[in-house]
Amino acid sequence: MEPSKLCGGGLGYVDCVNGFVPVSGSSCEDACAGSCCAFSEACAGFTGRVHCDGSCVGFSACRNANIGEVRDTSCSANSACEVASVGGAVKEGSCTGLGSCAGVDISMNIEDGSCSDADSCASVVGVNIPPPAGCQVFDTATDLETAIKSCTGGDMLNVCPMTWNDTDKNPMISLEEPRT
């Protein structure tokens, strides 16, 4: 997508706080000038940096999300990244399926085209409950990163809730076995 020269005042990105540009007070959607935050409710309530490259495009894409940076045509489908909390970046064409990454709550990047199928990587959240039956548990950050990166092409469509080990506070993620 060719960015509009008007997007972000020519910067190539828009910084948003609760769906508005702090300096100007305009909505993120208006500041994007059609190059990001496009369609109804896209970026409403969004906090973070969104690039003028087709990111956060789709009905409710990035709505009420808190993401450090969204770029490379990421979060580009209806409800993609809606209510997401990502401490790092969503980049390199990731979270492009309907509802993908919706409700995700992690501190790492989502990258390399990950989470590209409908509902993939949705609802990976920090909750303090045992994993549901039928979920595979990973207890290192490396395993979590590998699991997120493998969440493409329908390999893992439904993500079980993320859990925390109470004893040593290590993050654990559990994913349903891939559907056949």
N, C-alpha and C positions, 0 to 999 in steps of 0.2 A: 504494500500500500504506500503510495507516495504521500508523505506528510504535507499537510497544509502549511504554507509559510506563516499563517496566522496562529498555528498551534503553539501554545505556550509562549506567545510573543516572540517566536522565532528561535527559542531555545532548543526545541526538539523534545521537550518533556514538560509536564505540568506537575507541580507539587500541590497536593490536596490535603486539607484537614476537614474531616467530616463532610466531604463532598464539595468544598469550596476552596478557592485559591485565597490564602490568607492576605496577601498584599492588596489584591484588587477587590476581593469580596465576590467575584463572579463565580458561577458554578464551574466545576471541573468540566462538565459537558460543554459549556459555552467556551471555556478556555481551550478545549481540544479542537474546536472548529471542525468536527467531523473526522479527525484523524485518530481519535481514541475516545473512550467513554461515550460511545454512540449507541443509541436506541434507548427506549424507555427505562428509566431507573438505573441505567449503567452509571456507576460511580456515585450514586446517591449515598451519602454517608461514608464514602471512601476516604481513607487516610493513607498517604504514601505518595510515591512518585510513579507516574504513568507516562510512558513514552508515546510520542506521536507516530506510531508505526502500526496501528491497527490493534493495539492492546486494549483490553477491557471493552470489547465490542460485542454486544448482544444484550437482549432484554435482561436486566438485573445483573449483568456481568460486573463483578467487583463491588456490588452493592453492599454497603455496611461492612466492607473488608478493611483490614489493617495490614498492608503489605509494604515492606520496605521499598521495593521497586518492581514494576511490571514492565517488561519490554520484549521485543522480538515477536510481536503478534501473539502474545500469551494471554490467557484468560479471555479467549475470543470465541465464546459461544453463549447461548442463553443460560443464565445462572452460573456460568463458570466463575469460580473464585468468590461466589456470593458468601458473605459472612465469614470469609477466610481470615486467618491470622497467621502471617508468614513473617518471621523475623528477618529472613534474608530476602532473596529476589525470586520472582517467578519469571523465567526467561527461556530463550531459545525455543520458542514455539510450544511451551508446555501448557497444560490445562486448557485444551482446546475442544473437549467434548462437552456435550450438553450436561450441565450440572457438575462437571469435573472440578475437583478441588473445592467444592462448596463445603463450608464448615471446617476445612482443614485448620489445624492449630499446631504448627511446628516452628522451630527456630532456624531451620536450615533452608538452603535454596531448593527450589524445584526447577530442574533444568533438563537439557538434552531431549526435549520433546516428550517429556514424561507426562503421564496422566492425560493421554490424548483421546480416550474413549469415553463414551457417555457414563457419567457417574463415577469414573475412575478417581481414586484417591479422595473421594468425598468422605467427610466426617472422620478423618484421622484427628482425633481430639484427645487432649489430656484429661482423662477421667480416672478416678481411683476405684476401679471395679475389676474383677477378674474378667479375662477375655471370654466372649461368648463361645459356646460349643462349636467345634469345627474350624476354629481359627488357629493359625500357626503363629507362634510367638517368637519375636526376635528381641534380644536384650542388649544390643549395642547400637551405638549411633551409626556405625558402618553398615550393620544389617538393616537398619531403618533406611539409610540412603539407598542401599541396593534394592530394597523392597519398593521404594517410591519410584526409582528409575525403571524398574521392571513393569510398572503399572501402565503399559501402553498396549495398543492394538487389541484390547479386550482380554489380555492375559489375566488381569485381576480387576474385575469390575466393581466389586463391593469390598470396601475396607471396613474391618471391624474397628471398634473404638481402640484408641491408644491407651495403654495402661502404664502406671508407674509402680516400680518395685518399692514398697514401703520401707524395706530394710535398708537399702543403700541408695535410694533415690535415683536409680538408673532408669533411663527411659526404655520402655518396651513398646513395641508396636505389634499388633496382631492383625493378620490379613486372612480373609477366607481363602480356602483353596481355590485355584482357578476353576471356572466352570468348564465342563466338557461338552 
